[in-house]
């Protein structure tokens, strides 16, 4: 007899049903092939429900060859790290997605920005996780190095590699059209684009040649300024040194880039939106409460976190990864939307 305050074990259930502990373990862990009669399987399941039996994580790992752990890995070069609202929201989505599929969510902040300084994270080396979701600023060479371990990985926003699947493309053609239609609809043709991520550059390179009306887009290299505030301050100084006729009329960048960029311009006598328009790529409280409040091209980062888990779980369950002849698991497209505030003016030349 099992006392109410005693945790039921595999041995207890095996004795009650008259089968081996191996069979009990397989039923408890929903193993697809269990050599047991329907009647005994039903009895096992009834006991599991009655006593609220939960397999120990170590036993589950042995039975399923999984740790039931997914790592959320954020680049330490990401401005403000997990205090950055964009990535905090992404993590919230990852956490809820893991809970939905009965995975534990591990969180790691690591420097993925420089291949010459890179050391493989210990939990990847020991393969103590089933897969991971990557977010933040990554050196493409580091991603390729991590790919050698063949641990299923999903990049929340970024370039797909062989074993690293991009869950949500950062700049897909339909979203780029929405953004540039909005920008050119307000008369802007000369634009600075403050993102030199490989995926963004590649997407723009393919999109812009066929876009009408023609626009001039300059991608702003980071020049070793990984911090978004330093990145914004750097190009504010360059902007102020240009003659007014050579300045862009609109700048696109993150909320942090925008805060630093526009603050420096304001100190130099340049007003937003009178003299320069700004479009933020992140919908955050900083964008909402900035002066002026920033118009944003919102990417639902919470849903990106959720969908990244969905893609990763499908990989773990046997869906094909991005191999030479296989497509990555499908994902729900999350389209970006313009949230209009006061940081973009309409040019008189329109």
Phi and psi in degrees as GROMACS dihedral restraints (atoms count N, CA, C in turn):
[ dihedral_restraints ]
;  ai    aj    ak    al  type     phi  dphi    fc
    3     4     5     6     1   -95.3    20    10
    4     5     6     7     1   121.3    20    10
    6     7     8     9     1   -72.8    20    10
    7     8     9    10     1   148.9    20    10
    9    10    11    12     1   -62.5    20    10
   10    11    12    13     1   -32.5    20    10
   12    13    14    15     1   -91.6    20    10
   13    14    15    16     1     7.8    20    10
   15    16    17    18     1  -106.0    20    10
   16    17    18    19     1   133.3    20    10
   18    19    20    21     1   -74.2    20    10
   19    20    21    22     1   126.5    20    10
   21    22    23    24     1   -70.8    20    10
   22    23    24    25     1   143.4    20    10
   24    25    26    27     1  -116.4    20    10
   25    26    27    28     1   170.5    20    10
   27    28    29    30     1   -56.7    20    10
   28    29    30    31     1   -42.5    20    10
   30    31    32    33     1   -62.1    20    10
   31    32    33    34     1   -40.8    20    10
   33    34    35    36     1   -60.3    20    10
   34    35    36    37     1   -47.5    20    10
   36    37    38    39     1   -66.8    20    10
   37    38    39    40     1   -41.0    20    10
   39    40    41    42     1   -59.6    20    10
   40    41    42    43     1   -41.5    20    10
   42    43    44    45     1   -67.7    20    10
   43    44    45    46     1   -38.3    20    10
   45    46    47    48     1   -67.7    20    10
   46    47    48    49     1   -35.2    20    10
   48    49    50    51     1   -93.8    20    10
   49    50    51    52     1   -27.9    20    10
   51    52    53    54     1    86.5    20    10
   52    53    54    55     1    34.5    20    10
   54    55    56    57     1  -131.2    20    10
   55    56    57    58     1   176.2    20    10
   57    58    59    60     1   -77.3    20    10
   58    59    60    61     1   160.6    20    10
   60    61    62    63     1   -65.2    20    10
   61    62    63    64     1   -29.1    20    10
   63    64    65    66     1   -61.8    20    10
   64    65    66    67     1   -42.6    20    10
   66    67    68    69     1   -66.2    20    10
   67    68    69    70     1   -42.8    20    10
   69    70    71    72     1   -59.1    20    10
   70    71    72    73     1   -44.4    20    10
   72    73    74    75     1   -61.0    20    10
   73    74    75    76     1   -43.1    20    10
   75    76    77    78     1   -66.5    20    10
   76    77    78    79     1   -40.3    20    10
   78    79    80    81     1   -65.4    20    10
   79    80    81    82     1   -44.3    20    10
   81    82    83    84     1   -63.3    20    10
   82    83    84    85     1   -31.1    20    10
   84    85    86    87     1   -99.5    20    10
   85    86    87    88     1    15.2    20    10
   87    88    89    90     1    56.0    20    10
   88    89    90    91     1    40.7    20    10
   90    91    92    93     1   -65.9    20    10
   91    92    93    94     1   135.8    20    10
   93    94    95    96     1   -68.7    20    10
   94    95    96    97     1   -27.9    20    10
   96    97    98    99     1  -119.7    20    10
   97    98    99   100     1   102.3    20    10
   99   100   101   102     1  -126.4    20    10
  100   101   102   103     1   122.3    20    10
  102   103   104   105     1   -83.8    20    10
  103   104   105   106     1    83.8    20    10
  105   106   107   108     1  -154.1    20    10
  106   107   108   109     1   148.4    20    10
  108   109   110   111     1   -67.6    20    10
  109   110   111   112     1   157.6    20    10
  111   112   113   114     1   -60.3    20    10
  112   113   114   115     1   -38.2    20    10
  114   115   116   117     1   -64.4    20    10
  115   116   117   118     1   -44.8    20    10
  117   118   119   120     1   -71.1    20    10
  118   119   120   121     1   -35.4    20    10
  120   121   122   123     1   -62.6    20    10
  121   122   123   124     1   -41.4    20    10
  123   124   125   126     1   -63.3    20    10
  124   125   126   127     1   -39.7    20    10
  126   127   128   129     1   -64.3    20    10
  127   128   129   130     1   -41.4    20    10
  129   130   131   132     1   -60.9    20    10
  130   131   132   133     1   -47.5    20    10
  132   133   134   135     1   -63.5    20    10
  133   134   135   136     1   -37.0    20    10
  135   136   137   138     1   -63.8    20    10
  136   137   138   139     1   -42.0    20    10
  138   139   140   141     1   -66.4    20    10
  139   140   141   142     1   -41.7    20    10
  141   142   143   144     1   -58.7    20    10
  142   143   144   145     1   -43.7    20    10
  144   145   146   147     1   -69.2    20    10
  145   146   147   148     1   -42.7    20    10
  147   148   149   150     1   -61.9    20    10
  148   149   150   151     1   -42.2    20    10
  150   151   152   153     1   -99.9    20    10
  151   152   153   154     1     5.5    20    10
  153   154   155   156     1    53.8    20    10
  154   155   156   157     1    46.5    20    10
  156   157   158   159     1   -71.0    20    10
  157   158   159   160     1   134.4    20    10
  159   160   161   162     1  -127.9    20    10
  160   161   162   163     1   125.4    20    10
  162   163   164   165     1   -62.2    20    10
  163   164   165   166     1   144.0    20    10
  165   166   167   168     1   -64.1    20    10
  166   167   168   169     1   145.7    20    10
  168   169   170   171     1   -60.2    20    10
  169   170   171   172     1   -36.2    20    10
  171   172   173   174     1   -65.5    20    10
  172   173   174   175     1   -39.5    20    10
  174   175   176   177     1   -67.7    20    10
  175   176   177   178     1   -40.1    20    10
  177   178   179   180     1   -59.7    20    10
  178   179   180   181     1   -42.3    20    10
  180   181   182   183     1   -61.8    20    10
  181   182   183   184     1   -41.4    20    10
  183   184   185   186     1   -67.0    20    10
  184   185   186   187     1   -40.0    20    10
  186   187   188   189     1   -73.6    20    10
  187   188   189   190     1   -37.3    20    10
  189   190   191   192     1  -108.1    20    10
  190   191   192   193     1    -7.4    20    10
  192   193   194   195     1    59.7    20    10
  193   194   195   196     1    31.2    20    10
  195   196   197   198     1  -128.8    20    10
  196   197   198   199     1   151.0    20    10
  198   199   200   201     1   -90.9    20    10
  199   200   201   202     1   -11.3    20    10
  201   202   203   204     1    58.2    20    10
  202   203   204   205     1    34.4    20    10
  204   205   206   207     1  -126.7    20    10
  205   206   207   208     1   131.7    20    10
  207   208   209   210     1  -119.5    20    10
  208   209   210   211     1   133.9    20    10
  210   211   212   213     1   -99.2    20    10
  211   212   213   214     1   133.7    20    10
  213   214   215   216     1   -98.9    20    10
  214   215   216   217     1   113.4    20    10
  216   217   218   219     1  -111.5    20    10
  217   218   219   220     1   115.5    20    10
  219   220   221   222     1  -108.4    20    10
  220   221   222   223     1   133.6    20    10
  222   223   224   225     1   -65.3    20    10
  223   224   225   226     1   133.1    20    10
  225   226   227   228     1   -69.8    20    10
  226   227   228   229     1   -14.4    20    10
  228   229   230   231     1   -82.3    20    10
  229   230   231   232     1     0.7    20    10
  231   232   233   234     1   -73.7    20    10
  232   233   234   235     1   127.4    20    10
  234   235   236   237     1   -56.7    20    10
  235   236   237   238     1   124.6    20    10
  237   238   239   240     1    70.3    20    10
  238   239   240   241     1     0.0    20    10
  240   241   242   243     1    56.2    20    10
  241   242   243   244     1  -133.7    20    10
  243   244   245   246     1   -72.1    20    10
  244   245   246   247     1   -10.8    20    10
  246   247   248   249     1   -80.1    20    10
  247   248   249   250     1    -9.5    20    10
  249   250   251   252     1   -71.9    20    10
  250   251   252   253     1   119.2    20    10
  252   253   254   255     1   -55.5    20    10
  253   254   255   256     1   -34.3    20    10
  255   256   257   258     1   -60.0    20    10
  256   257   258   259     1   -47.6    20    10
  258   259   260   261     1   -81.9    20    10
  259   260   261   262     1   -26.3    20    10
  261   262   263   264     1   -64.3    20    10
  262   263   264   265     1   -40.9    20    10
  264   265   266   267     1   -67.0    20    10
  265   266   267   268     1   -39.2    20    10
  267   268   269   270     1   -60.8    20    10
  268   269   270   271     1   -45.3    20    10
  270   271   272   273     1   -61.2    20    10
  271   272   273   274     1   -39.7    20    10
  273   274   275   276     1   -59.2    20    10
  274   275   276   277     1   -40.8    20    10
  276   277   278   279     1   -66.3    20    10
  277   278   279   280     1   -40.9    20    10
  279   280   281   282     1   -62.9    20    10
  280   281   282   283     1   -44.8    20    10
  282   283   284   285     1   -60.2    20    10
  283   284   285   286     1   -46.5    20    10
  285   286   287   288     1   -67.5    20    10
  286   287   288   289     1   -36.2    20    10
  288   289   290   291     1   -64.9    20    10
  289   290   291   292     1   -40.3    20    10
  291   292   293   294     1   -63.3    20    10
  292   293   294   295     1   -44.2    20    10
  294   295   296   297     1   -60.9    20    10
  295   296   297   298     1   -39.9    20    10
  297   298   299   300     1   -59.0    20    10
  298   299   300   301     1   -36.9    20    10
  300   301   302   303     1  -103.1    20    10
  301   302   303   304     1    15.8    20    10
  303   304   305   306     1    61.0    20    10
  304   305   306   307     1    40.5    20    10
  306   307   308   309     1  -110.4    20    10
  307   308   309   310     1   148.8    20    10
  309   310   311   312     1   -84.2    20    10
  310   311   312   313     1   144.1    20    10
  312   313   314   315     1  -105.2    20    10
  313   314   315   316     1   115.5    20    10
  315   316   317   318     1   -97.5    20    10
  316   317   318   319     1   145.4    20    10
  318   319   320   321     1  -121.4    20    10
  319   320   321   322     1   127.5    20    10
  321   322   323   324     1  -132.2    20    10
  322   323   324   325     1   133.2    20    10
  324   325   326   327     1  -109.8    20    10
  325   326   327   328     1   124.4    20    10
  327   328   329   330     1  -145.7    20    10
  328   329   330   331     1   153.8    20    10
  330   331   332   333     1   -85.7    20    10
  331   332   333   334     1   105.8    20    10
  333   334   335   336     1  -109.5    20    10
  334   335   336   337     1    17.3    20    10
  336   337   338   339     1   -91.8    20    10
  337   338   339   340     1   -16.8    20    10
  339   340   341   342     1  -141.3    20    10
  340   341   342   343     1   113.8    20    10
  342   343   344   345     1   -62.6    20    10
  343   344   345   346     1   -30.3    20    10
  345   346   347   348     1   -69.7    20    10
  346   347   348   349     1   -22.3    20    10
  348   349   350   351     1  -108.0    20    10
  349   350   351   352     1     4.0    20    10
  351   352   353   354     1   -79.8    20    10
  352   353   354   355     1   134.1    20    10
  354   355   356   357     1  -125.0    20    10
  355   356   357   358     1   134.8    20    10
  357   358   359   360     1   -62.7    20    10
  358   359   360   361     1   131.4    20    10
  360   361   362   363     1   -56.2    20    10
  361   362   363   364     1   139.1    20    10
  363   364   365   366     1   -59.6    20    10
  364   365   366   367     1   -41.0    20    10
  366   367   368   369     1   -68.9    20    10
  367   368   369   370     1   -22.8    20    10
  369   370   371   372     1   -75.7    20    10
  370   371   372   373     1   -42.2    20    10
  372   373   374   375     1   -60.8    20    10
  373   374   375   376     1   -40.9    20    10
  375   376   377   378     1   -86.3    20    10
  376   377   378   379     1    -0.7    20    10
  378   379   380   381     1    52.6    20    10
  379   380   381   382     1    42.8    20    10
  381   382   383   384     1   -90.4    20    10
  382   383   384   385     1     9.2    20    10
  384   385   386   387     1  -127.2    20    10
  385   386   387   388     1   156.7    20    10
  387   388   389   390     1   -83.1    20    10
  388   389   390   391     1   -28.9    20    10
  390   391   392   393     1  -174.1    20    10
  391   392   393   394     1   174.3    20    10
  393   394   395   396     1  -146.1    20    10
  394   395   396   397     1   157.0    20    10
  396   397   398   399     1  -116.2    20    10
  397   398   399   400     1   125.3    20    10
  399   400   401   402     1  -104.6    20    10
  400   401   402   403     1   143.1    20    10
  402   403   404   405     1  -151.3    20    10
  403   404   405   406     1   152.1    20    10
  405   406   407   408     1   103.3    20    10
  406   407   408   409     1  -161.0    20    10
  408   409   410   411     1   -90.5    20    10
  409   410   411   412     1   114.6    20    10
  411   412   413   414     1  -122.3    20    10
  412   413   414   415     1   138.7    20    10
  414   415   416   417     1   -74.9    20    10
  415   416   417   418     1   129.3    20    10
  417   418   419   420     1   -57.7    20    10
  418   419   420   421     1   -32.5    20    10
  420   421   422   423     1   -68.5    20    10
  421   422   423   424     1   -32.6    20    10
  423   424   425   426     1   -67.5    20    10
  424   425   426   427     1   -42.5    20    10
  426   427   428   429     1   -59.7    20    10
  427   428   429   430     1   -41.5    20    10
  429   430   431   432     1   -65.3    20    10
  430   431   432   433     1   -36.4    20    10
  432   433   434   435     1   -66.3    20    10
  433   434   435   436     1   -43.7    20    10
  435   436   437   438     1   -64.3    20    10
  436   437   438   439     1   -30.7    20    10
  438   439   440   441     1   -61.3    20    10
  439   440   441   442     1   -26.0    20    10
  441   442   443   444     1   -63.2    20    10
  442   443   444   445     1   -24.1    20    10
  444   445   446   447     1   -76.5    20    10
  445   446   447   448     1   -15.7    20    10
  447   448   449   450     1    60.7    20    10
  448   449   450   451     1    30.0    20    10
  450   451   452   453     1   -87.1    20    10
  451   452   453   454     1   127.5    20    10
  453   454   455   456     1   -55.7    20    10
  454   455   456   457     1   128.2    20    10
  456   457   458   459     1  -135.0    20    10
  457   458   459   460     1   145.8    20    10
  459   460   461   462     1  -125.2    20    10
  460   461   462   463     1   130.4    20    10
  462   463   464   465     1   -96.7    20    10
  463   464   465   466     1   114.1    20    10
  465   466   467   468     1   -54.2    20    10
  466   467   468   469     1   -45.0    20    10
  468   469   470   471     1  -138.7    20    10
  469   470   471   472     1   114.7    20    10
  471   472   473   474     1   164.2    20    10
  472   473   474   475     1  -172.5    20    10
  474   475   476   477     1   -81.5    20    10
  475   476   477   478     1   133.3    20    10
  477   478   479   480     1   -77.4    20    10
  478   479   480   481     1   132.4    20    10
  480   481   482   483     1  -115.3    20    10
  481   482   483   484     1  -168.7    20    10
  483   484   485   486     1   -56.3    20    10
  484   485   486   487     1   -52.4    20    10
  486   487   488   489     1  -112.6    20    10
  487   488   489   490     1     8.6    20    10
  489   490   491   492     1  -118.1    20    10
  490   491   492   493     1   107.3    20    10
  492   493   494   495     1   -96.7    20    10
  493   494   495   496     1   130.8    20    10
  495   496   497   498     1   -81.1    20    10
  496   497   498   499     1   114.2    20    10
  498   499   500   501     1   -71.9    20    10
  499   500   501   502     1   -46.2    20    10
  501   502   503   504     1  -131.2    20    10
  502   503   504   505     1   108.2    20    10
  504   505   506   507     1   -57.7    20    10
  505   506   507   508     1   135.7    20    10
  507   508   509   510     1   -70.5    20    10
  508   509   510   511     1   -37.9    20    10
  510   511   512   513     1  -131.5    20    10
  511   512   513   514     1    85.2    20    10
  513   514   515   516     1   -88.9    20    10
  514   515   516   517     1   158.9    20    10
  516   517   518   519     1   -58.1    20    10
  517   518   519   520     1   -40.1    20    10
  519   520   521   522     1   -66.6    20    10
  520   521   522   523     1   -38.7    20    10
  522   523   524   525     1   -70.3    20    10
  523   524   525   526     1   -38.2    20    10
  525   526   527   528     1   -61.3    20    10
  526   527   528   529     1   -38.0    20    10
  528   529   530   531     1   -64.1    20    10
  529   530   531   532     1   -42.9    20    10
  531   532   533   534     1   -58.5    20    10
  532   533   534   535     1   -45.5    20    10
  534   535   536   537     1   -65.3    20    10
  535   536   537   538     1   -48.3    20    10
  537   538   539   540     1   -73.2    20    10
  538   539   540   541     1   -29.9    20    10
  540   541   542   543     1   -63.4    20    10
  541   542   543   544     1   -38.9    20    10
  543   544   545   546     1   -67.3    20    10
  544   545   546   547     1   -46.0    20    10
  546   547   548   549     1   -63.3    20    10
  547   548   549   550     1   -50.5    20    10
  549   550   551   552     1   -71.3    20    10
  550   551   552   553     1   -26.2    20    10
  552   553   554   555     1   -64.0    20    10
  553   554   555   556     1   -21.5    20    10
  555   556   557   558     1   -98.9    20    10
  556   557   558   559     1    12.5    20    10
  558   559   560   561     1    88.0    20    10
  559   560   561   562     1     7.3    20    10
  561   562   563   564     1   -90.6    20    10
  562   563   564   565     1   128.8    20    10
  564   565   566   567     1  -125.2    20    10
  565   566   567   568     1   -16.4    20    10
  567   568   569   570     1  -115.3    20    10
  568   569   570   571     1   109.5    20    10
  570   571   572   573     1  -129.5    20    10
  571   572   573   574     1   138.5    20    10
  573   574   575   576     1  -100.8    20    10
  574   575   576   577     1   134.3    20    10
  576   577   578   579     1  -116.5    20    10
  577   578   579   580     1   105.3    20    10
  579   580   581   582     1   -89.1    20    10
  580   581   582   583     1    66.2    20    10
  582   583   584   585     1  -159.1    20    10
  583   584   585   586     1   115.2    20    10
  585   586   587   588     1  -106.6    20    10
  586   587   588   589     1    21.4    20    10
  588   589   590   591     1   -62.9    20    10
  589   590   591   592     1   141.9    20    10
  591   592   593   594     1   -55.1    20    10
  592   593   594   595     1   -43.4    20    10
  594   595   596   597     1   -65.3    20    10
  595   596   597   598     1   -41.0    20    10
  597   598   599   600     1   -64.2    20    10
  598   599   600   601     1   -45.5    20    10
  600   601   602   603     1   -62.2    20    10
  601   602   603   604     1   -42.9    20    10
  603   604   605   606     1   -64.4    20    10
  604   605   606   607     1   -42.5    20    10
  606   607   608   609     1   -63.6    20    10
  607   608   609   610     1   -43.8    20    10
  609   610   611   612     1   -65.2    20    10
  610   611   612   613     1   -39.2    20    10
  612   613   614   615     1   -59.8    20    10
  613   614   615   616     1   -36.4    20    10
  615   616   617   618     1   -83.0    20    10
  616   617   618   619     1   -29.2    20    10
  618   619   620   621     1   -83.2    20    10
  619   620   621   622     1   -44.9    20    10
  621   622   623   624     1   -66.2    20    10
  622   623   624   625     1   -36.9    20    10
  624   625   626   627     1   -57.2    20    10
  625   626   627   628     1   -31.8    20    10
  627   628   629   630     1   -97.4    20    10
  628   629   630   631     1     5.6    20    10
  630   631   632   633     1   -88.9    20    10
  631   632   633   634     1   141.0    20    10
  633   634   635   636     1  -133.0    20    10
  634   635   636   637     1   135.8    20    10
  636   637   638   639     1   -75.0    20    10
  637   638   639   640     1   156.8    20    10
  639   640   641   642     1   -60.4    20    10
  640   641   642   643     1   140.3    20    10
  642   643   644   645     1  -129.8    20    10
  643   644   645   646     1   152.7    20    10
  645   646   647   648     1  -104.6    20    10
  646   647   648   649     1   116.2    20    10
  648   649   650   651     1  -119.0    20    10
  649   650   651   652     1   124.9    20    10
  651   652   653   654     1  -110.4    20    10
  652   653   654   655     1   120.9    20    10
  654   655   656   657     1   -83.2    20    10
  655   656   657   658     1   130.3    20    10
  657   658   659   660     1   -93.5    20    10
  658   659   660   661     1   107.9    20    10
  660   661   662   663     1   -62.3    20    10
  661   662   663   664     1   149.3    20    10
  663   664   665   666     1   -75.7    20    10
  664   665   666   667     1   -25.6    20    10
  666   667   668   669     1    52.5    20    10
  667   668   669   670     1    47.8    20    10
  669   670   671   672     1    67.8    20    10
  670   671   672   673     1    11.5    20    10
  672   673   674   675     1   -98.4    20    10
  673   674   675   676     1    81.7    20    10
  675   676   677   678     1   -69.1    20    10
  676   677   678   679     1   -30.7    20    10
  678   679   680   681     1   -69.8    20    10
  679   680   681   682     1   127.9    20    10
  681   682   683   684     1   -65.0    20    10
  682   683   684   685     1   -33.4    20    10
  684   685   686   687     1   -66.9    20    10
  685   686   687   688     1   -43.7    20    10
  687   688   689   690     1   -65.3    20    10
  688   689   690   691     1   -37.4    20    10
  690   691   692   693     1   -59.3    20    10
  691   692   693   694     1   -46.2    20    10
  693   694   695   696     1   -66.4    20    10
  694   695   696   697     1   -41.7    20    10
  696   697   698   699     1   -64.4    20    10
  697   698   699   700     1   -38.4    20    10
  699   700   701   702     1   -59.1    20    10
  700   701   702   703     1   -48.0    20    10
  702   703   704   705     1   -82.6    20    10
  703   704   705   706     1   -17.7    20    10
  705   706   707   708     1   -64.8    20    10
  706   707   708   709     1   -41.5    20    10
  708   709   710   711     1   -63.3    20    10
  709   710   711   712     1   -41.5    20    10
  711   712   713   714     1   -65.1    20    10
  712   713   714   715     1   -42.3    20    10
  714   715   716   717     1   -58.4    20    10
  715   716   717   718     1   -47.2    20    10
  717   718   719   720     1   -66.8    20    10
  718   719   720   721     1   -24.0    20    10
  720   721   722   723     1   -83.0    20    10
  721   722   723   724     1    -9.9    20    10
  723   724   725   726     1   -84.6    20    10
  724   725   726   727     1   146.4    20    10
  726   727   728   729     1   -61.9    20    10
  727   728   729   730     1   145.7    20    10
  729   730   731   732     1   -49.9    20    10
  730   731   732   733     1   -37.0    20    10
  732   733   734   735     1   -71.3    20    10
  733   734   735   736     1   -13.0    20    10
  735   736   737   738     1  -105.7    20    10
  736   737   738   739     1     2.7    20    10
  738   739   740   741     1   -83.6    20    10
  739   740   741   742     1   149.6    20    10
  741   742   743   744     1   -68.2    20    10
  742   743   744   745     1   161.3    20    10
  744   745   746   747     1   -98.5    20    10
  745   746   747   748     1   -16.2    20    10
  747   748   749   750     1  -145.5    20    10
  748   749   750   751     1   141.5    20    10
  750   751   752   753     1  -124.0    20    10
  751   752   753   754     1   136.0    20    10
  753   754   755   756     1  -110.9    20    10
  754   755   756   757     1   134.0    20    10
  756   757   758   759     1  -173.5    20    10
  757   758   759   760     1  -177.1    20    10
  759   760   761   762     1   -71.8    20    10
  760   761   762   763     1   168.0    20    10
  762   763   764   765     1   -61.8    20    10
  763   764   765   766     1   -38.1    20    10
  765   766   767   768     1   -68.5    20    10
  766   767   768   769     1   -43.6    20    10
  768   769   770   771     1   -57.5    20    10
  769   770   771   772     1   -47.0    20    10
  771   772   773   774     1   -62.4    20    10
  772   773   774   775     1   -40.9    20    10
  774   775   776   777     1   -60.9    20    10
  775   776   777   778     1   -45.5    20    10
  777   778   779   780     1   -71.6    20    10
  778   779   780   781     1   -45.1    20    10
  780   781   782   783     1   -59.8    20    10
  781   782   783   784     1   -50.2    20    10
  783   784   785   786     1   -72.0    20    10
  784   785   786   787     1   -31.2    20    10
  786   787   788   789     1   -64.5    20    10
  787   788   789   790     1   -44.1    20    10
  789   790   791   792     1   -65.4    20    10
  790   791   792   793     1   -39.5    20    10
  792   793   794   795     1   -66.2    20    10
  793   794   795   796     1   -39.2    20    10
  795   796   797   798     1   -62.2    20    10
  796   797   798   799     1   -40.4    20    10
  798   799   800   801     1   -65.0    20    10
  799   800   801   802     1   -25.8    20    10
  801   802   803   804     1   -92.6    20    10
  802   803   804   805     1     8.9    20    10
  804   805   806   807     1    87.3    20    10
  805   806   807   808     1    12.4    20    10
  807   808   809   810     1  -103.1    20    10
  808   809   810   811     1   126.0    20    10
  810   811   812   813     1  -104.2    20    10
  811   812   813   814     1   140.1    20    10
  813   814   815   816     1  -108.7    20    10
  814   815   816   817     1   126.7    20    10
  816   817   818   819     1   -99.9    20    10
  817   818   819   820     1     8.4    20    10
  819   820   821   822     1   -62.6    20    10
  820   821   822   823     1   -45.2    20    10
  822   823   824   825     1  -105.6    20    10
  823   824   825   826     1   -21.6    20    10
  825   826   827   828     1  -151.2    20    10
  826   827   828   829     1   139.8    20    10
  828   829   830   831     1  -103.7    20    10
  829   830   831   832     1   150.3    20    10
  831   832   833   834     1  -135.5    20    10
  832   833   834   835     1   131.8    20    10
  834   835   836   837     1  -116.5    20    10
  835   836   837   838     1   120.4    20    10
  837   838   839   840     1   -91.2    20    10
  838   839   840   841     1   142.0    20    10
  840   841   842   843     1   -91.9    20    10
  841   842   843   844     1     8.4    20    10
  843   844   845   846     1  -138.1    20    10
  844   845   846   847     1   126.9    20    10
  846   847   848   849     1   -90.1    20    10
  847   848   849   850     1   101.0    20    10
  849   850   851   852     1  -136.2    20    10
  850   851   852   853     1   171.3    20    10
  852   853   854   855     1   -64.2    20    10
  853   854   855   856     1   -32.0    20    10
  855   856   857   858     1   -62.4    20    10
  856   857   858   859     1   -43.5    20    10
  858   859   860   861     1   -64.1    20    10
  859   860   861   862     1   -39.2    20    10
  861   862   863   864     1   -67.6    20    10
  862   863   864   865     1   -37.8    20    10
  864   865   866   867     1  -103.4    20    10
  865   866   867   868     1     1.0    20    10
  867   868   869   870     1   -62.7    20    10
  868   869   870   871     1   156.4    20    10
  870   871   872   873     1  -115.1    20    10
  871   872   873   874     1   111.6    20    10
  873   874   875   876     1   -76.2    20    10
  874   875   876   877     1   159.1    20    10
  876   877   878   879     1   -57.9    20    10
  877   878   879   880     1   137.2    20    10
  879   880   881   882     1   -88.8    20    10
  880   881   882   883     1   131.5    20    10
  882   883   884   885     1   -66.6    20    10
  883   884   885   886     1   135.4    20    10
  885   886   887   888     1  -124.1    20    10
  886   887   888   889     1   149.9    20    10
  888   889   890   891     1  -104.5    20    10
  889   890   891   892     1    86.6    20    10
  891   892   893   894     1   -74.1    20    10
  892   893   894   895     1   132.5    20    10
  894   895   896   897     1  -113.1    20    10
  895   896   897   898     1   117.3    20    10
  897   898   899   900     1   -69.4    20    10
  898   899   900   901     1    90.0    20    10
  900   901   902   903     1   -68.9    20    10
  901   902   903   904     1   -28.0    20    10
  903   904   905   906     1   -62.4    20    10
  904   905   906   907     1   -45.2    20    10
  906   907   908   909     1   -68.0    20    10
  907   908   909   910     1   -31.1    20    10
  909   910   911   912     1   -60.8    20    10
  910   911   912   913     1   -43.4    20    10
  912   913   914   915     1   -61.4    20    10
  913   914   915   916     1   -47.4    20    10
  915   916   917   918     1   -58.7    20    10
  916   917   918   919     1   -48.6    20    10
  918   919   920   921     1   -69.1    20    10
  919   920   921   922     1   -32.4    20    10
  921   922   923   924     1   -60.9    20    10
  922   923   924   925     1   -39.7    20    10
  924   925   926   927     1   -65.5    20    10
  925   926   927   928     1   -42.1    20    10
  927   928   929   930     1   -58.9    20    10
  928   929   930   931     1   -45.0    20    10
  930   931   932   933     1   -63.2    20    10
  931   932   933   934     1   -44.9    20    10
  933   934   935   936     1   -64.6    20    10
  934   935   936   937     1   -42.7    20    10
  936   937   938   939     1   -63.2    20    10
  937   938   939   940     1   -37.6    20    10
  939   940   941   942     1   -65.2    20    10
  940   941   942   943     1   -36.2    20    10
  942   943   944   945     1   -61.9    20    10
  943   944   945   946     1   -46.2    20    10
  945   946   947   948     1   -65.6    20    10
  946   947   948   949     1   -28.6    20    10
  948   949   950   951     1   -86.9    20    10
  949   950   951   952     1     5.7    20    10
  951   952   953   954     1   110.0    20    10
  952   953   954   955     1     1.6    20    10
  954   955   956   957     1   -67.0    20    10
  955   956   957   958     1   147.7    20    10
  957   958   959   960     1   -66.6    20    10
  958   959   960   961     1   140.4    20    10
  960   961   962   963     1   -84.8    20    10
  961   962   963   964     1  -177.3    20    10
  963   964   965   966     1   -80.4    20    10
  964   965   966   967     1    75.6    20    10
  966   967   968   969     1   -93.1    20    10
  967   968   969   970     1  -175.7    20    10
  969   970   971   972     1   -61.7    20    10
  970   971   972   973     1   -35.4    20    10
  972   973   974   975     1  -120.8    20    10
  973   974   975   976     1    11.9    20    10
  975   976   977   978     1  -123.3    20    10
  976   977   978   979     1   146.7    20    10
  978   979   980   981     1   -88.8    20    10
  979   980   981   982     1   151.0    20    10
  981   982   983   984     1   -68.8    20    10
  982   983   984   985     1   162.5    20    10
  984   985   986   987     1   -57.8    20    10
  985   986   987   988     1   145.8    20    10
  987   988   989   990     1   -68.5    20    10
  988   989   990   991     1   155.5    20    10
  990   991   992   993     1  -139.0    20    10
  991   992   993   994     1   159.2    20    10
  993   994   995   996     1   -78.2    20    10
  994   995   996   997     1   124.9    20    10
  996   997   998   999     1   -67.9    20    10
  997   998   999  1000     1   130.8    20    10
  999  1000  1001  1002     1  -109.8    20    10
 1000  1001  1002  1003     1   105.3    20    10
 1002  1003  1004  1005     1   -83.1    20    10
 1003  1004  1005  1006     1   144.1    20    10
 1005  1006  1007  1008     1   -85.0    20    10
 1006  1007  1008  1009     1   156.9    20    10
 1008  1009  1010  1011     1  -136.8    20    10
 1009  1010  1011  1012     1   145.8    20    10
 1011  1012  1013  1014     1   -79.0    20    10
 1012  1013  1014  1015     1   124.6    20    10
 1014  1015  1016  1017     1  -110.7    20    10
 1015  1016  1017  1018     1   104.7    20    10
 1017  1018  1019  1020     1   -84.3    20    10
 1018  1019  1020  1021     1   131.3    20    10
 1020  1021  1022  1023     1  -130.7    20    10
 1021  1022  1023  1024     1  -128.2    20    10
 1023  1024  1025  1026     1  -120.4    20    10
 1024  1025  1026  1027     1    17.4    20    10
 1026  1027  1028  1029     1  -100.6    20    10
 1027  1028  1029  1030     1     5.1    20    10
 1029  1030  1031  1032     1  -127.6    20    10
 1030  1031  1032  1033     1   126.5    20    10
 1032  1033  1034  1035     1  -100.8    20    10
 1033  1034  1035  1036     1   160.4    20    10
 1035  1036  1037  1038     1   -98.9    20    10
 1036  1037  1038  1039     1   123.8    20    10
 1038  1039  1040  1041     1   -72.9    20    10
 1039  1040  1041  1042     1   147.6    20    10
 1041  1042  1043  1044     1   -66.6    20    10
 1042  1043  1044  1045     1   -22.1    20    10
 1044  1045  1046  1047     1   -75.6    20    10
 1045  1046  1047  1048     1    -7.6    20    10
